[in-house]
Amino acid sequence: MAKLPRRKCANKECRQWFHPIREGQIVCSYQC
């Protein structure tokens, strides 16, 4: 069960990569 080091933001406008803190929590970088 390897977790992806980086995930793409769910928002299409946000192309910035972010590091998921928890599985159920999606946090985008504040630049988005």
PDBQT receptor file of N, H, CA, C and O in Angstrom, charges set to zero:
ATOM      1  N   MET A   1       0.841  -1.200   0.000  1.00  0.00    +0.000 N 
ATOM      2  CA  MET A   1       0.000   0.000   0.000  1.00  0.00    +0.000 C 
ATOM      3  C   MET A   1       0.877   1.251   0.000  1.00  0.00    +0.000 C 
ATOM      4  O   MET A   1       0.998   1.943   1.011  1.00  0.00    +0.000 OA
ATOM      5  N   ALA A   2       1.460   1.515  -1.105  1.00  0.00    +0.000 N 
ATOM      6  H   ALA A   2       1.362   0.953  -1.926  1.00  0.00    +0.000 HD
ATOM      7  CA  ALA A   2       2.340   2.692  -1.197  1.00  0.00    +0.000 C 
ATOM      8  C   ALA A   2       1.513   3.925  -1.511  1.00  0.00    +0.000 C 
ATOM      9  O   ALA A   2       0.709   3.931  -2.444  1.00  0.00    +0.000 OA
ATOM     10  N   LYS A   3       1.717   4.954  -0.732  1.00  0.00    +0.000 N 
ATOM     11  H   LYS A   3       2.369   4.950   0.026  1.00  0.00    +0.000 HD
ATOM     12  CA  LYS A   3       0.962   6.198  -0.979  1.00  0.00    +0.000 C 
ATOM     13  C   LYS A   3       1.688   7.033  -2.020  1.00  0.00    +0.000 C 
ATOM     14  O   LYS A   3       2.918   7.085  -2.038  1.00  0.00    +0.000 OA
ATOM     15  N   LEU A   4       0.931   7.679  -2.879  1.00  0.00    +0.000 N 
ATOM     16  H   LEU A   4      -0.068   7.637  -2.864  1.00  0.00    +0.000 HD
ATOM     17  CA  LEU A   4       1.562   8.530  -3.897  1.00  0.00    +0.000 C 
ATOM     18  C   LEU A   4       2.225   9.725  -3.225  1.00  0.00    +0.000 C 
ATOM     19  O   LEU A   4       1.610  10.390  -2.391  1.00  0.00    +0.000 OA
ATOM     20  N   PRO A   5       3.461   9.999  -3.579  1.00  0.00    +0.000 N 
ATOM     21  CA  PRO A   5       4.184  11.127  -2.974  1.00  0.00    +0.000 C 
ATOM     22  C   PRO A   5       3.517  12.452  -3.286  1.00  0.00    +0.000 C 
ATOM     23  O   PRO A   5       3.519  13.372  -2.468  1.00  0.00    +0.000 OA
ATOM     24  N   ARG A   6       2.951  12.538  -4.471  1.00  0.00    +0.000 N 
ATOM     25  H   ARG A   6       2.949  11.791  -5.135  1.00  0.00    +0.000 HD
ATOM     26  CA  ARG A   6       2.286  13.798  -4.838  1.00  0.00    +0.000 C 
ATOM     27  C   ARG A   6       0.948  13.510  -5.495  1.00  0.00    +0.000 C 
ATOM     28  O   ARG A   6       0.786  12.490  -6.164  1.00  0.00    +0.000 OA
ATOM     29  N   ARG A   7       0.010  14.386  -5.309  1.00  0.00    +0.000 N 
ATOM     30  H   ARG A   7       0.142  15.215  -4.765  1.00  0.00    +0.000 HD
ATOM     31  CA  ARG A   7      -1.312  14.197  -5.919  1.00  0.00    +0.000 C 
ATOM     32  C   ARG A   7      -1.738  15.456  -6.626  1.00  0.00    +0.000 C 
ATOM     33  O   ARG A   7      -1.347  16.553  -6.228  1.00  0.00    +0.000 OA
ATOM     34  N   LYS A   8      -2.523  15.322  -7.655  1.00  0.00    +0.000 N 
ATOM     35  H   LYS A   8      -2.841  14.430  -7.978  1.00  0.00    +0.000 HD
ATOM     36  CA  LYS A   8      -2.993  16.507  -8.369  1.00  0.00    +0.000 C 
ATOM     37  C   LYS A   8      -4.251  17.041  -7.699  1.00  0.00    +0.000 C 
ATOM     38  O   LYS A   8      -5.096  16.280  -7.228  1.00  0.00    +0.000 OA
ATOM     39  N   CYS A   9      -4.354  18.337  -7.666  1.00  0.00    +0.000 N 
ATOM     40  H   CYS A   9      -3.667  18.955  -8.049  1.00  0.00    +0.000 HD
ATOM     41  CA  CYS A   9      -5.504  18.956  -7.002  1.00  0.00    +0.000 C 
ATOM     42  C   CYS A   9      -6.794  18.595  -7.744  1.00  0.00    +0.000 C 
ATOM     43  O   CYS A   9      -6.798  18.460  -8.968  1.00  0.00    +0.000 OA
ATOM     44  N   ALA A  10      -7.862  18.443  -7.009  1.00  0.00    +0.000 N 
ATOM     45  H   ALA A  10      -7.858  18.553  -6.015  1.00  0.00    +0.000 HD
ATOM     46  CA  ALA A  10      -9.138  18.083  -7.638  1.00  0.00    +0.000 C 
ATOM     47  C   ALA A  10      -9.658  19.233  -8.494  1.00  0.00    +0.000 C 
ATOM     48  O   ALA A  10     -10.374  19.015  -9.471  1.00  0.00    +0.000 OA
ATOM     49  N   ASN A  11      -9.291  20.463  -8.119  1.00  0.00    +0.000 N 
ATOM     50  H   ASN A  11      -8.709  20.640  -7.326  1.00  0.00    +0.000 HD
ATOM     51  CA  ASN A  11      -9.762  21.623  -8.892  1.00  0.00    +0.000 C 
ATOM     52  C   ASN A  11      -9.037  21.707 -10.221  1.00  0.00    +0.000 C 
ATOM     53  O   ASN A  11      -7.811  21.607 -10.261  1.00  0.00    +0.000 OA
ATOM     54  N   LYS A  12      -9.761  21.887 -11.293  1.00  0.00    +0.000 N 
ATOM     55  H   LYS A  12     -10.757  21.969 -11.260  1.00  0.00    +0.000 HD
ATOM     56  CA  LYS A  12      -9.114  21.980 -12.611  1.00  0.00    +0.000 C 
ATOM     57  C   LYS A  12      -8.286  23.259 -12.708  1.00  0.00    +0.000 C 
ATOM     58  O   LYS A  12      -7.251  23.282 -13.373  1.00  0.00    +0.000 OA
ATOM     59  N   GLU A  13      -8.736  24.317 -12.049  1.00  0.00    +0.000 N 
ATOM     60  H   GLU A  13      -9.577  24.299 -11.508  1.00  0.00    +0.000 HD
ATOM     61  CA  GLU A  13      -7.998  25.581 -12.127  1.00  0.00    +0.000 C 
ATOM     62  C   GLU A  13      -6.669  25.478 -11.391  1.00  0.00    +0.000 C 
ATOM     63  O   GLU A  13      -5.733  26.231 -11.660  1.00  0.00    +0.000 OA
ATOM     64  N   CYS A  14      -6.604  24.550 -10.475  1.00  0.00    +0.000 N 
ATOM     65  H   CYS A  14      -7.364  23.939 -10.256  1.00  0.00    +0.000 HD
ATOM     66  CA  CYS A  14      -5.378  24.423  -9.695  1.00  0.00    +0.000 C 
ATOM     67  C   CYS A  14      -4.464  23.387 -10.315  1.00  0.00    +0.000 C 
ATOM     68  O   CYS A  14      -4.775  22.196 -10.279  1.00  0.00    +0.000 OA
ATOM     69  N   ARG A  15      -3.366  23.799 -10.870  1.00  0.00    +0.000 N 
ATOM     70  H   ARG A  15      -3.114  24.766 -10.899  1.00  0.00    +0.000 HD
ATOM     71  CA  ARG A  15      -2.421  22.846 -11.457  1.00  0.00    +0.000 C 
ATOM     72  C   ARG A  15      -1.238  22.601 -10.530  1.00  0.00    +0.000 C 
ATOM     73  O   ARG A  15      -0.301  21.885 -10.883  1.00  0.00    +0.000 OA
ATOM     74  N   GLN A  16      -1.286  23.192  -9.353  1.00  0.00    +0.000 N 
ATOM     75  H   GLN A  16      -2.047  23.774  -9.066  1.00  0.00    +0.000 HD
ATOM     76  CA  GLN A  16      -0.172  23.031  -8.414  1.00  0.00    +0.000 C 
ATOM     77  C   GLN A  16      -0.248  21.660  -7.752  1.00  0.00    +0.000 C 
ATOM     78  O   GLN A  16      -1.337  21.149  -7.495  1.00  0.00    +0.000 OA
ATOM     79  N   TRP A  17       0.904  21.072  -7.480  1.00  0.00    +0.000 N 
ATOM     80  H   TRP A  17       1.789  21.488  -7.688  1.00  0.00    +0.000 HD
ATOM     81  CA  TRP A  17       0.946  19.774  -6.800  1.00  0.00    +0.000 C 
ATOM     82  C   TRP A  17       0.990  20.003  -5.301  1.00  0.00    +0.000 C 
ATOM     83  O   TRP A  17       1.554  20.990  -4.828  1.00  0.00    +0.000 OA
ATOM     84  N   PHE A  18       0.391  19.082  -4.558  1.00  0.00    +0.000 N 
ATOM     85  H   PHE A  18      -0.067  18.280  -4.943  1.00  0.00    +0.000 HD
ATOM     86  CA  PHE A  18       0.399  19.231  -3.106  1.00  0.00    +0.000 C 
ATOM     87  C   PHE A  18       0.608  17.874  -2.453  1.00  0.00    +0.000 C 
ATOM     88  O   PHE A  18       0.386  16.840  -3.083  1.00  0.00    +0.000 OA
ATOM     89  N   HIS A  19       1.028  17.872  -1.211  1.00  0.00    +0.000 N 
ATOM     90  H   HIS A  19       1.209  18.712  -0.700  1.00  0.00    +0.000 HD
ATOM     91  CA  HIS A  19       1.248  16.617  -0.489  1.00  0.00    +0.000 C 
ATOM     92  C   HIS A  19       0.036  16.325   0.395  1.00  0.00    +0.000 C 
ATOM     93  O   HIS A  19      -0.267  17.098   1.305  1.00  0.00    +0.000 OA
ATOM     94  N   PRO A  20      -0.650  15.227   0.138  1.00  0.00    +0.000 N 
ATOM     95  CA  PRO A  20      -1.833  14.861   0.947  1.00  0.00    +0.000 C 
ATOM     96  C   PRO A  20      -1.435  14.557   2.387  1.00  0.00    +0.000 C 
ATOM     97  O   PRO A  20      -0.572  13.712   2.628  1.00  0.00    +0.000 OA
ATOM     98  N   ILE A  21      -2.057  15.239   3.342  1.00  0.00    +0.000 N 
ATOM     99  H   ILE A  21      -2.757  15.926   3.146  1.00  0.00    +0.000 HD
ATOM    100  CA  ILE A  21      -1.734  15.003   4.751  1.00  0.00    +0.000 C 
ATOM    101  C   ILE A  21      -2.413  13.716   5.219  1.00  0.00    +0.000 C 
ATOM    102  O   ILE A  21      -1.776  12.870   5.847  1.00  0.00    +0.000 OA
ATOM    103  N   ARG A  22      -3.678  13.572   4.920  1.00  0.00    +0.000 N 
ATOM    104  H   ARG A  22      -4.195  14.259   4.411  1.00  0.00    +0.000 HD
ATOM    105  CA  ARG A  22      -4.394  12.352   5.308  1.00  0.00    +0.000 C 
ATOM    106  C   ARG A  22      -5.186  11.828   4.119  1.00  0.00    +0.000 C 
ATOM    107  O   ARG A  22      -5.463  12.567   3.174  1.00  0.00    +0.000 OA
ATOM    108  N   GLU A  23      -5.544  10.568   4.167  1.00  0.00    +0.000 N 
ATOM    109  H   GLU A  23      -5.319   9.967   4.935  1.00  0.00    +0.000 HD
ATOM    110  CA  GLU A  23      -6.245   9.972   3.020  1.00  0.00    +0.000 C 
ATOM    111  C   GLU A  23      -7.577  10.668   2.765  1.00  0.00    +0.000 C 
ATOM    112  O   GLU A  23      -7.907  10.969   1.617  1.00  0.00    +0.000 OA
ATOM    113  N   GLY A  24      -8.343  10.926   3.817  1.00  0.00    +0.000 N 
ATOM    114  H   GLY A  24      -8.075  10.682   4.749  1.00  0.00    +0.000 HD
ATOM    115  CA  GLY A  24      -9.676  11.519   3.635  1.00  0.00    +0.000 C 
ATOM    116  C   GLY A  24      -9.633  13.030   3.519  1.00  0.00    +0.000 C 
ATOM    117  O   GLY A  24     -10.658  13.676   3.302  1.00  0.00    +0.000 OA
ATOM    118  N   GLN A  25      -8.446  13.586   3.665  1.00  0.00    +0.000 N 
ATOM    119  H   GLN A  25      -7.613  13.061   3.841  1.00  0.00    +0.000 HD
ATOM    120  CA  GLN A  25      -8.379  15.057   3.617  1.00  0.00    +0.000 C 
ATOM    121  C   GLN A  25      -7.583  15.508   2.408  1.00  0.00    +0.000 C 
ATOM    122  O   GLN A  25      -6.454  15.060   2.210  1.00  0.00    +0.000 OA
ATOM    123  N   ILE A  26      -8.148  16.380   1.603  1.00  0.00    +0.000 N 
ATOM    124  H   ILE A  26      -9.066  16.743   1.764  1.00  0.00    +0.000 HD
ATOM    125  CA  ILE A  26      -7.453  16.886   0.412  1.00  0.00    +0.000 C 
ATOM    126  C   ILE A  26      -7.109  18.352   0.628  1.00  0.00    +0.000 C 
ATOM    127  O   ILE A  26      -7.994  19.195   0.770  1.00  0.00    +0.000 OA
ATOM    128  N   VAL A  27      -5.824  18.642   0.650  1.00  0.00    +0.000 N 
ATOM    129  H   VAL A  27      -5.105  17.957   0.535  1.00  0.00    +0.000 HD
ATOM    130  CA  VAL A  27      -5.417  20.033   0.882  1.00  0.00    +0.000 C 
ATOM    131  C   VAL A  27      -4.603  20.543  -0.292  1.00  0.00    +0.000 C 
ATOM    132  O   VAL A  27      -3.566  19.974  -0.631  1.00  0.00    +0.000 OA
ATOM    133  N   CYS A  28      -5.074  21.619  -0.914  1.00  0.00    +0.000 N 
ATOM    134  H   CYS A  28      -5.917  22.082  -0.638  1.00  0.00    +0.000 HD
ATOM    135  CA  CYS A  28      -4.328  22.213  -2.025  1.00  0.00    +0.000 C 
ATOM    136  C   CYS A  28      -3.431  23.318  -1.491  1.00  0.00    +0.000 C 
ATOM    137  O   CYS A  28      -3.693  23.883  -0.429  1.00  0.00    +0.000 OA
ATOM    138  N   SER A  29      -2.395  23.617  -2.216  1.00  0.00    +0.000 N 
ATOM    139  H   SER A  29      -2.182  23.158  -3.079  1.00  0.00    +0.000 HD
ATOM    140  CA  SER A  29      -1.514  24.687  -1.731  1.00  0.00    +0.000 C 
ATOM    141  C   SER A  29      -2.251  26.016  -1.780  1.00  0.00    +0.000 C 
ATOM    142  O   SER A  29      -3.145  26.201  -2.606  1.00  0.00    +0.000 OA
ATOM    143  N   TYR A  30      -1.888  26.927  -0.917  1.00  0.00    +0.000 N 
ATOM    144  H   TYR A  30      -1.162  26.777  -0.246  1.00  0.00    +0.000 HD
ATOM    145  CA  TYR A  30      -2.618  28.200  -0.809  1.00  0.00    +0.000 C 
ATOM    146  C   TYR A  30      -2.489  29.019  -2.084  1.00  0.00    +0.000 C 
ATOM    147  O   TYR A  30      -3.235  29.978  -2.280  1.00  0.00    +0.000 OA
ATOM    148  N   GLN A  31      -1.556  28.654  -2.951  1.00  0.00    +0.000 N 
ATOM    149  H   GLN A  31      -0.950  27.875  -2.792  1.00  0.00    +0.000 HD
ATOM    150  CA  GLN A  31      -1.395  29.418  -4.202  1.00  0.00    +0.000 C 
ATOM    151  C   GLN A  31      -2.549  29.146  -5.159  1.00  0.00    +0.000 C 
ATOM    152  O   GLN A  31      -2.804  29.940  -6.065  1.00  0.00    +0.000 OA
ATOM    153  N   CYS A  32      -3.235  28.054  -4.968  1.00  0.00    +0.000 N 
ATOM    154  H   CYS A  32      -3.028  27.409  -4.232  1.00  0.00    +0.000 HD
ATOM    155  CA  CYS A  32      -4.332  27.717  -5.883  1.00  0.00    +0.000 C 
ATOM    156  C   CYS A  32      -5.442  28.741  -5.744  1.00  0.00    +0.000 C 
ATOM    157  O   CYS A  32      -6.462  28.643  -6.427  1.00  0.00    +0.000 OA
TER     158      CYS A  32
